[in-house]
Amino acid sequence: MNIQRHTRRDVLKAGCATAVGMGVPCVITSTALGSKDKLPASERVTLAHIGVGNRGRYLLESYRAHGRGAQSVAVADCYVDRREAVAATIGGTSYADFREILAREDIDGVVIATPDHWHVPIAIMAARAGKDAYVEKPLGLSLEQDLLCRQVFRKYNRIFQYGTQQREAPHLQFGRKLVQSGKLGKLKAIEVQAPNGGSGGSTAAAPVPSGFDYEMWLGPAPKVPYTVDRCKPQGTYWIYDQSIGYLAGWGAHPLDVMVWCYDGDQTGHYTVEGTGDIPTEGLYDTVYNWKMIMRMADGVKITFKPGSNSTKFIGTDGRFEMTRNSLRAFPKNLLPANIPSNSHIHNGAKHIQDYVDSIRSLQAPSSPIDDAVRSDVISHLCNIAVRTGEKITWDPLKQQLLGGSEKAKAMLTRSMQKPWTL
């Protein structure tokens, strides 16, 4: 059973009503009442931003520009100069420890744009603290993290918005309707491509920069010496202690399109097998050059390999490819004369507003936790298949592996450095 939600806005409204009922004046300021361009305080969504590096700062500025009815009031980051500078721009408070943000009762939701290994631990803590969460992709560092994250958000009845902004693109929304219309005939195959990973990175220990809390940055990840390439791209994406690489980091985009359009991964157990390279020298050690094959319960064959960011659906009566910026079809008459145009600014703005509106209305957002888990599970199964050399069988109904070696089963979880837990 879901725990009853009580929002900060409920408290504000109830407090004023109680005061009036007791004959006590309820003073309402002009700021609280709002204006033509600003909602009253009781309806305003207060946000805090956890991680304000390149992506996090972009999201914060997007919320300020496009999140009508939202107010950013706090930031947390491991770089002192970064967090203080961003906090100053919003007139908010900066924190070295994100847990202080979660303890604040006046914050409705958080925006999590940290390195990958922090996404789920912080999201889970946020939900338990009564906060809604916008979480950047990819999702978890393990299947255990993914499944627990979904369980916690359901238990506490919190809003979860995944950072897959392309769902707001009009041309992809059109494409989804076409795929689901049956005009392709019986679906036979899906081809998914995502940009490739790579090797390299310095393993030489280096001094930790002044003003950087490296211990907090690592958090639940293994304690290892600082290197110049660990805490910045591509290190934040391609080091296995902190990520599973572009199988999930970039795969999250086209795989999300796939699960958005097709639900064959939910109908029965399916197999995942394939090959890939794992660097043996340098700092980066996530899978790249992968070539994966998935065979679904409905007979559809899915291939996943490096390439462009695309998802192609192949049926008995046609083929249809969806990318971030385009649609391609055969036969060509599957497409209208005027394909809806794409705008990254529009997509980002709408996705942000969708999160804000969902917090206020308690309605499901456009990119919910269930779909985030579905696409990320596929990425993790690919990673397990490559690293074990096995054909992996997944039961989506029981949410578990069928068979598999002890090595494969051990990869369902990740250990966490104390004091951090799930």
Secondary structure as a PSIPRED ss2 file (coil, helix, strand):
# PSIPRED VFORMAT (PSIPRED V4.0)

   1 M C   1.000  0.000  0.000
   2 N C   1.000  0.000  0.000
   3 I C   1.000  0.000  0.000
   4 Q C   1.000  0.000  0.000
   5 R C   1.000  0.000  0.000
   6 H C   1.000  0.000  0.000
   7 T C   1.000  0.000  0.000
   8 R H   0.000  1.000  0.000
   9 R H   0.000  1.000  0.000
  10 D H   0.000  1.000  0.000
  11 V H   0.000  1.000  0.000
  12 L H   0.000  1.000  0.000
  13 K H   0.000  1.000  0.000
  14 A H   0.000  1.000  0.000
  15 G H   0.000  1.000  0.000
  16 C H   0.000  1.000  0.000
  17 A H   0.000  1.000  0.000
  18 T H   0.000  1.000  0.000
  19 A H   0.000  1.000  0.000
  20 V H   0.000  1.000  0.000
  21 G H   0.000  1.000  0.000
  22 M C   1.000  0.000  0.000
  23 G C   1.000  0.000  0.000
  24 V C   1.000  0.000  0.000
  25 P C   1.000  0.000  0.000
  26 C C   1.000  0.000  0.000
  27 V C   1.000  0.000  0.000
  28 I C   1.000  0.000  0.000
  29 T C   1.000  0.000  0.000
  30 S H   0.000  1.000  0.000
  31 T H   0.000  1.000  0.000
  32 A H   0.000  1.000  0.000
  33 L H   0.000  1.000  0.000
  34 G C   1.000  0.000  0.000
  35 S E   0.000  0.000  1.000
  36 K C   1.000  0.000  0.000
  37 D C   1.000  0.000  0.000
  38 K E   0.000  0.000  1.000
  39 L C   1.000  0.000  0.000
  40 P C   1.000  0.000  0.000
  41 A H   0.000  1.000  0.000
  42 S H   0.000  1.000  0.000
  43 E H   0.000  1.000  0.000
  44 R C   1.000  0.000  0.000
  45 V E   0.000  0.000  1.000
  46 T E   0.000  0.000  1.000
  47 L E   0.000  0.000  1.000
  48 A E   0.000  0.000  1.000
  49 H E   0.000  0.000  1.000
  50 I E   0.000  0.000  1.000
  51 G C   1.000  0.000  0.000
  52 V C   1.000  0.000  0.000
  53 G C   1.000  0.000  0.000
  54 N H   0.000  1.000  0.000
  55 R H   0.000  1.000  0.000
  56 G H   0.000  1.000  0.000
  57 R H   0.000  1.000  0.000
  58 Y H   0.000  1.000  0.000
  59 L H   0.000  1.000  0.000
  60 L H   0.000  1.000  0.000
  61 E H   0.000  1.000  0.000
  62 S H   0.000  1.000  0.000
  63 Y H   0.000  1.000  0.000
  64 R H   0.000  1.000  0.000
  65 A H   0.000  1.000  0.000
  66 H H   0.000  1.000  0.000
  67 G C   1.000  0.000  0.000
  68 R C   1.000  0.000  0.000
  69 G C   1.000  0.000  0.000
  70 A E   0.000  0.000  1.000
  71 Q E   0.000  0.000  1.000
  72 S E   0.000  0.000  1.000
  73 V E   0.000  0.000  1.000
  74 A E   0.000  0.000  1.000
  75 V E   0.000  0.000  1.000
  76 A E   0.000  0.000  1.000
  77 D C   1.000  0.000  0.000
  78 C C   1.000  0.000  0.000
  79 Y E   0.000  0.000  1.000
  80 V H   0.000  1.000  0.000
  81 D H   0.000  1.000  0.000
  82 R H   0.000  1.000  0.000
  83 R H   0.000  1.000  0.000
  84 E H   0.000  1.000  0.000
  85 A H   0.000  1.000  0.000
  86 V H   0.000  1.000  0.000
  87 A H   0.000  1.000  0.000
  88 A H   0.000  1.000  0.000
  89 T H   0.000  1.000  0.000
  90 I H   0.000  1.000  0.000
  91 G C   1.000  0.000  0.000
  92 G C   1.000  0.000  0.000
  93 T E   0.000  0.000  1.000
  94 S E   0.000  0.000  1.000
  95 Y E   0.000  0.000  1.000
  96 A C   1.000  0.000  0.000
  97 D C   1.000  0.000  0.000
  98 F H   0.000  1.000  0.000
  99 R H   0.000  1.000  0.000
 100 E H   0.000  1.000  0.000
 101 I H   0.000  1.000  0.000
 102 L H   0.000  1.000  0.000
 103 A C   1.000  0.000  0.000
 104 R C   1.000  0.000  0.000
 105 E C   1.000  0.000  0.000
 106 D C   1.000  0.000  0.000
 107 I C   1.000  0.000  0.000
 108 D C   1.000  0.000  0.000
 109 G E   0.000  0.000  1.000
 110 V E   0.000  0.000  1.000
 111 V E   0.000  0.000  1.000
 112 I E   0.000  0.000  1.000
 113 A C   1.000  0.000  0.000
 114 T C   1.000  0.000  0.000
 115 P C   1.000  0.000  0.000
 116 D H   0.000  1.000  0.000
 117 H H   0.000  1.000  0.000
 118 W H   0.000  1.000  0.000
 119 H H   0.000  1.000  0.000
 120 V H   0.000  1.000  0.000
 121 P H   0.000  1.000  0.000
 122 I H   0.000  1.000  0.000
 123 A H   0.000  1.000  0.000
 124 I H   0.000  1.000  0.000
 125 M H   0.000  1.000  0.000
 126 A H   0.000  1.000  0.000
 127 A H   0.000  1.000  0.000
 128 R H   0.000  1.000  0.000
 129 A C   1.000  0.000  0.000
 130 G C   1.000  0.000  0.000
 131 K C   1.000  0.000  0.000
 132 D E   0.000  0.000  1.000
 133 A E   0.000  0.000  1.000
 134 Y E   0.000  0.000  1.000
 135 V E   0.000  0.000  1.000
 136 E C   1.000  0.000  0.000
 137 K C   1.000  0.000  0.000
 138 P C   1.000  0.000  0.000
 139 L C   1.000  0.000  0.000
 140 G C   1.000  0.000  0.000
 141 L C   1.000  0.000  0.000
 142 S C   1.000  0.000  0.000
 143 L H   0.000  1.000  0.000
 144 E H   0.000  1.000  0.000
 145 Q H   0.000  1.000  0.000
 146 D H   0.000  1.000  0.000
 147 L H   0.000  1.000  0.000
 148 L H   0.000  1.000  0.000
 149 C H   0.000  1.000  0.000
 150 R H   0.000  1.000  0.000
 151 Q H   0.000  1.000  0.000
 152 V H   0.000  1.000  0.000
 153 F H   0.000  1.000  0.000
 154 R H   0.000  1.000  0.000
 155 K H   0.000  1.000  0.000
 156 Y C   1.000  0.000  0.000
 157 N C   1.000  0.000  0.000
 158 R C   1.000  0.000  0.000
 159 I C   1.000  0.000  0.000
 160 F E   0.000  0.000  1.000
 161 Q E   0.000  0.000  1.000
 162 Y E   0.000  0.000  1.000
 163 G C   1.000  0.000  0.000
 164 T C   1.000  0.000  0.000
 165 Q H   0.000  1.000  0.000
 166 Q H   0.000  1.000  0.000
 167 R H   0.000  1.000  0.000
 168 E H   0.000  1.000  0.000
 169 A C   1.000  0.000  0.000
 170 P H   0.000  1.000  0.000
 171 H H   0.000  1.000  0.000
 172 L H   0.000  1.000  0.000
 173 Q H   0.000  1.000  0.000
 174 F H   0.000  1.000  0.000
 175 G H   0.000  1.000  0.000
 176 R H   0.000  1.000  0.000
 177 K H   0.000  1.000  0.000
 178 L H   0.000  1.000  0.000
 179 V H   0.000  1.000  0.000
 180 Q H   0.000  1.000  0.000
 181 S H   0.000  1.000  0.000
 182 G C   1.000  0.000  0.000
 183 K C   1.000  0.000  0.000
 184 L C   1.000  0.000  0.000
 185 G C   1.000  0.000  0.000
 186 K C   1.000  0.000  0.000
 187 L E   0.000  0.000  1.000
 188 K E   0.000  0.000  1.000
 189 A E   0.000  0.000  1.000
 190 I E   0.000  0.000  1.000
 191 E E   0.000  0.000  1.000
 192 V E   0.000  0.000  1.000
 193 Q E   0.000  0.000  1.000
 194 A E   0.000  0.000  1.000
 195 P C   1.000  0.000  0.000
 196 N C   1.000  0.000  0.000
 197 G C   1.000  0.000  0.000
 198 G C   1.000  0.000  0.000
 199 S C   1.000  0.000  0.000
 200 G E   0.000  0.000  1.000
 201 G C   1.000  0.000  0.000
 202 S C   1.000  0.000  0.000
 203 T C   1.000  0.000  0.000
 204 A C   1.000  0.000  0.000
 205 A C   1.000  0.000  0.000
 206 A C   1.000  0.000  0.000
 207 P C   1.000  0.000  0.000
 208 V C   1.000  0.000  0.000
 209 P C   1.000  0.000  0.000
 210 S C   1.000  0.000  0.000
 211 G C   1.000  0.000  0.000
 212 F E   0.000  0.000  1.000
 213 D C   1.000  0.000  0.000
 214 Y H   0.000  1.000  0.000
 215 E H   0.000  1.000  0.000
 216 M H   0.000  1.000  0.000
 217 W H   0.000  1.000  0.000
 218 L H   0.000  1.000  0.000
 219 G C   1.000  0.000  0.000
 220 P C   1.000  0.000  0.000
 221 A C   1.000  0.000  0.000
 222 P C   1.000  0.000  0.000
 223 K C   1.000  0.000  0.000
 224 V C   1.000  0.000  0.000
 225 P C   1.000  0.000  0.000
 226 Y C   1.000  0.000  0.000
 227 T C   1.000  0.000  0.000
 228 V C   1.000  0.000  0.000
 229 D C   1.000  0.000  0.000
 230 R C   1.000  0.000  0.000
 231 C C   1.000  0.000  0.000
 232 K C   1.000  0.000  0.000
 233 P C   1.000  0.000  0.000
 234 Q C   1.000  0.000  0.000
 235 G H   0.000  1.000  0.000
 236 T H   0.000  1.000  0.000
 237 Y H   0.000  1.000  0.000
 238 W H   0.000  1.000  0.000
 239 I C   1.000  0.000  0.000
 240 Y C   1.000  0.000  0.000
 241 D C   1.000  0.000  0.000
 242 Q C   1.000  0.000  0.000
 243 S C   1.000  0.000  0.000
 244 I C   1.000  0.000  0.000
 245 G C   1.000  0.000  0.000
 246 Y H   0.000  1.000  0.000
 247 L H   0.000  1.000  0.000
 248 A H   0.000  1.000  0.000
 249 G H   0.000  1.000  0.000
 250 W C   1.000  0.000  0.000
 251 G C   1.000  0.000  0.000
 252 A H   0.000  1.000  0.000
 253 H H   0.000  1.000  0.000
 254 P H   0.000  1.000  0.000
 255 L H   0.000  1.000  0.000
 256 D H   0.000  1.000  0.000
 257 V H   0.000  1.000  0.000
 258 M H   0.000  1.000  0.000
 259 V H   0.000  1.000  0.000
 260 W H   0.000  1.000  0.000
 261 C H   0.000  1.000  0.000
 262 Y C   1.000  0.000  0.000
 263 D C   1.000  0.000  0.000
 264 G H   0.000  1.000  0.000
 265 D H   0.000  1.000  0.000
 266 Q H   0.000  1.000  0.000
 267 T C   1.000  0.000  0.000
 268 G C   1.000  0.000  0.000
 269 H C   1.000  0.000  0.000
 270 Y E   0.000  0.000  1.000
 271 T E   0.000  0.000  1.000
 272 V E   0.000  0.000  1.000
 273 E E   0.000  0.000  1.000
 274 G E   0.000  0.000  1.000
 275 T E   0.000  0.000  1.000
 276 G E   0.000  0.000  1.000
 277 D E   0.000  0.000  1.000
 278 I C   1.000  0.000  0.000
 279 P C   1.000  0.000  0.000
 280 T C   1.000  0.000  0.000
 281 E C   1.000  0.000  0.000
 282 G E   0.000  0.000  1.000
 283 L C   1.000  0.000  0.000
 284 Y C   1.000  0.000  0.000
 285 D C   1.000  0.000  0.000
 286 T C   1.000  0.000  0.000
 287 V C   1.000  0.000  0.000
 288 Y E   0.000  0.000  1.000
 289 N E   0.000  0.000  1.000
 290 W E   0.000  0.000  1.000
 291 K E   0.000  0.000  1.000
 292 M E   0.000  0.000  1.000
 293 I E   0.000  0.000  1.000
 294 M E   0.000  0.000  1.000
 295 R E   0.000  0.000  1.000
 296 M C   1.000  0.000  0.000
 297 A C   1.000  0.000  0.000
 298 D C   1.000  0.000  0.000
 299 G C   1.000  0.000  0.000
 300 V C   1.000  0.000  0.000
 301 K E   0.000  0.000  1.000
 302 I E   0.000  0.000  1.000
 303 T E   0.000  0.000  1.000
 304 F E   0.000  0.000  1.000
 305 K E   0.000  0.000  1.000
 306 P E   0.000  0.000  1.000
 307 G C   1.000  0.000  0.000
 308 S C   1.000  0.000  0.000
 309 N C   1.000  0.000  0.000
 310 S E   0.000  0.000  1.000
 311 T E   0.000  0.000  1.000
 312 K E   0.000  0.000  1.000
 313 F E   0.000  0.000  1.000
 314 I E   0.000  0.000  1.000
 315 G E   0.000  0.000  1.000
 316 T C   1.000  0.000  0.000
 317 D C   1.000  0.000  0.000
 318 G E   0.000  0.000  1.000
 319 R E   0.000  0.000  1.000
 320 F E   0.000  0.000  1.000
 321 E E   0.000  0.000  1.000
 322 M E   0.000  0.000  1.000
 323 T E   0.000  0.000  1.000
 324 R C   1.000  0.000  0.000
 325 N C   1.000  0.000  0.000
 326 S C   1.000  0.000  0.000
 327 L E   0.000  0.000  1.000
 328 R E   0.000  0.000  1.000
 329 A E   0.000  0.000  1.000
 330 F E   0.000  0.000  1.000
 331 P C   1.000  0.000  0.000
 332 K H   0.000  1.000  0.000
 333 N H   0.000  1.000  0.000
 334 L H   0.000  1.000  0.000
 335 L C   1.000  0.000  0.000
 336 P C   1.000  0.000  0.000
 337 A C   1.000  0.000  0.000
 338 N C   1.000  0.000  0.000
 339 I C   1.000  0.000  0.000
 340 P C   1.000  0.000  0.000
 341 S C   1.000  0.000  0.000
 342 N C   1.000  0.000  0.000
 343 S C   1.000  0.000  0.000
 344 H H   0.000  1.000  0.000
 345 I H   0.000  1.000  0.000
 346 H H   0.000  1.000  0.000
 347 N H   0.000  1.000  0.000
 348 G H   0.000  1.000  0.000
 349 A H   0.000  1.000  0.000
 350 K H   0.000  1.000  0.000
 351 H H   0.000  1.000  0.000
 352 I H   0.000  1.000  0.000
 353 Q H   0.000  1.000  0.000
 354 D H   0.000  1.000  0.000
 355 Y H   0.000  1.000  0.000
 356 V H   0.000  1.000  0.000
 357 D H   0.000  1.000  0.000
 358 S H   0.000  1.000  0.000
 359 I H   0.000  1.000  0.000
 360 R H   0.000  1.000  0.000
 361 S H   0.000  1.000  0.000
 362 L C   1.000  0.000  0.000
 363 Q C   1.000  0.000  0.000
 364 A C   1.000  0.000  0.000
 365 P C   1.000  0.000  0.000
 366 S C   1.000  0.000  0.000
 367 S C   1.000  0.000  0.000
 368 P C   1.000  0.000  0.000
 369 I H   0.000  1.000  0.000
 370 D H   0.000  1.000  0.000
 371 D H   0.000  1.000  0.000
 372 A H   0.000  1.000  0.000
 373 V H   0.000  1.000  0.000
 374 R H   0.000  1.000  0.000
 375 S H   0.000  1.000  0.000
 376 D H   0.000  1.000  0.000
 377 V H   0.000  1.000  0.000
 378 I H   0.000  1.000  0.000
 379 S H   0.000  1.000  0.000
 380 H H   0.000  1.000  0.000
 381 L H   0.000  1.000  0.000
 382 C H   0.000  1.000  0.000
 383 N H   0.000  1.000  0.000
 384 I H   0.000  1.000  0.000
 385 A H   0.000  1.000  0.000
 386 V H   0.000  1.000  0.000
 387 R H   0.000  1.000  0.000
 388 T H   0.000  1.000  0.000
 389 G C   1.000  0.000  0.000
 390 E C   1.000  0.000  0.000
 391 K C   1.000  0.000  0.000
 392 I E   0.000  0.000  1.000
 393 T E   0.000  0.000  1.000
 394 W E   0.000  0.000  1.000
 395 D E   0.000  0.000  1.000
 396 P C   1.000  0.000  0.000
 397 L C   1.000  0.000  0.000
 398 K C   1.000  0.000  0.000
 399 Q C   1.000  0.000  0.000
 400 Q E   0.000  0.000  1.000
 401 L E   0.000  0.000  1.000
 402 L C   1.000  0.000  0.000
 403 G C   1.000  0.000  0.000
 404 G C   1.000  0.000  0.000
 405 S C   1.000  0.000  0.000
 406 E H   0.000  1.000  0.000
 407 K H   0.000  1.000  0.000
 408 A H   0.000  1.000  0.000
 409 K H   0.000  1.000  0.000
 410 A H   0.000  1.000  0.000
 411 M C   1.000  0.000  0.000
 412 L C   1.000  0.000  0.000
 413 T C   1.000  0.000  0.000
 414 R C   1.000  0.000  0.000
 415 S C   1.000  0.000  0.000
 416 M C   1.000  0.000  0.000
 417 Q C   1.000  0.000  0.000
 418 K C   1.000  0.000  0.000
 419 P C   1.000  0.000  0.000
 420 W C   1.000  0.000  0.000
 421 T C   1.000  0.000  0.000
 422 L C   1.000  0.000  0.000
